[in-house]
């Protein structure tokens, strides 16, 4: 399967997830085991009305989705993936009113598991909002 085909399949996979649509996630970049997804600020996702800070669960969903996209675009051509484990370290609150951007890289695959690192930022890209490591199922065609 060509790189362009993998990228297209990964793009369709992410764009078909209703939860990603509900959070208005937008796939910005994808290919070769790397993905970048953004999520705009939305008052409906605020976890603390006094501060306007986005709920950590929305950030988690963004990082999980981006990790799955990175796996789906990996050169080993997976046909399916699901999250096995995702550890997120929240480093600071995202600034109210700002979109959140996540970049995920699938850095290693075994026969059945793919390993991913991801980072989320708001407009201050010098200071991450969160960092994640994850393991995802990795199913190739013909298995």
Secondary structure in CASP SS format (residue, H / E / C, confidence):
PFRMAT SS
TARGET T0000
AUTHOR 0000-0000-0000
METHOD secondary structure of the structure
MODEL  1
X C 1.00
X C 1.00
X H 1.00
X H 1.00
X H 1.00
X H 1.00
X H 1.00
X H 1.00
X H 1.00
X H 1.00
X H 1.00
X H 1.00
X H 1.00
X H 1.00
X H 1.00
X C 1.00
X C 1.00
X H 1.00
X H 1.00
X H 1.00
X H 1.00
X H 1.00
X C 1.00
X C 1.00
X E 1.00
X E 1.00
X E 1.00
X E 1.00
X E 1.00
X E 1.00
X E 1.00
X C 1.00
X C 1.00
X E 1.00
X E 1.00
X E 1.00
X E 1.00
X E 1.00
X E 1.00
X C 1.00
X C 1.00
X C 1.00
X H 1.00
X H 1.00
X H 1.00
X E 1.00
X E 1.00
X E 1.00
X C 1.00
X C 1.00
X C 1.00
X C 1.00
X E 1.00
X E 1.00
X C 1.00
X H 1.00
X H 1.00
X H 1.00
X H 1.00
X H 1.00
X H 1.00
X H 1.00
X H 1.00
X H 1.00
X H 1.00
X H 1.00
X H 1.00
X H 1.00
X H 1.00
X H 1.00
X H 1.00
X H 1.00
X C 1.00
X C 1.00
X C 1.00
X C 1.00
X C 1.00
X E 1.00
X E 1.00
X E 1.00
X C 1.00
X C 1.00
X E 1.00
X E 1.00
X E 1.00
X E 1.00
X E 1.00
X E 1.00
X E 1.00
X E 1.00
X C 1.00
X C 1.00
X C 1.00
X C 1.00
X C 1.00
X C 1.00
X C 1.00
X C 1.00
X C 1.00
X E 1.00
X E 1.00
X E 1.00
X E 1.00
X E 1.00
X E 1.00
X E 1.00
X E 1.00
X E 1.00
X E 1.00
X C 1.00
X C 1.00
X C 1.00
X E 1.00
X E 1.00
X E 1.00
X E 1.00
X E 1.00
X E 1.00
X E 1.00
X E 1.00
X E 1.00
X C 1.00
X C 1.00
X C 1.00
X C 1.00
X C 1.00
X C 1.00
X C 1.00
X C 1.00
X E 1.00
X E 1.00
X E 1.00
X E 1.00
X E 1.00
X E 1.00
X E 1.00
X E 1.00
X C 1.00
X E 1.00
X E 1.00
X C 1.00
X C 1.00
X C 1.00
END
